C-alpha cells in the first residue's frame, strides 16, 4: 500500500485525521535496514489550525506511530524483533526560506513546508528510520567474538604460530631503522 500525497493546507484548515498501517515493503529505505519484511507500522496524523493573538492562523500536524520490526543484532548478528514508537508535532510554514529563518527560534516544533502534494509516506519513513536504535542488541546477548577469538588462537597454536623458539617475523625490520 502506498500513501497518496496530502494537501496540508486543507488537512490542517479542516482539522482532518488520517491513520493506517504500512508494511516495511511500502517503505523501501526503511526496509533496506531490516533483515525481514515481516512487521508493520501503525500511524496516525492529525491536523489543526490554531488562531494566533494577531488573528492569523498557524497550522500544525501531529504524527504518531508504532512499529514492530526485525533488525539485525549488532552483537550476535542474529535477527532481533524490536518495537519503536514516536510522536512529533510539526508547524507548517510557507517556504524553505521561512523554515530556515524560523527553525532556530522554534525549539518546540519541527518545521515543515506546507504543500498541496505533501509526501506523507516519506515523512513517516524518515521518522521511523530515525527512531531505530543505532546498535540494537538482544537484552542478554553474548557476542560470539570472545569465544571465536579464543578458539582461533588455540587453533593457531597447533598450526605453527610463533613460538618462543621461533623468531618474530618483524624482528628483521629492526635492522631497517635508522640510528641517530
Helices and strands as residue ranges (DSSP letters): H 8-13, E 17-22, G 24-26, H 28-31, E 40-51, E 57-72, E 79-93, H 96-103, E 110-113, H 120-131, H 145-158, G 171-176
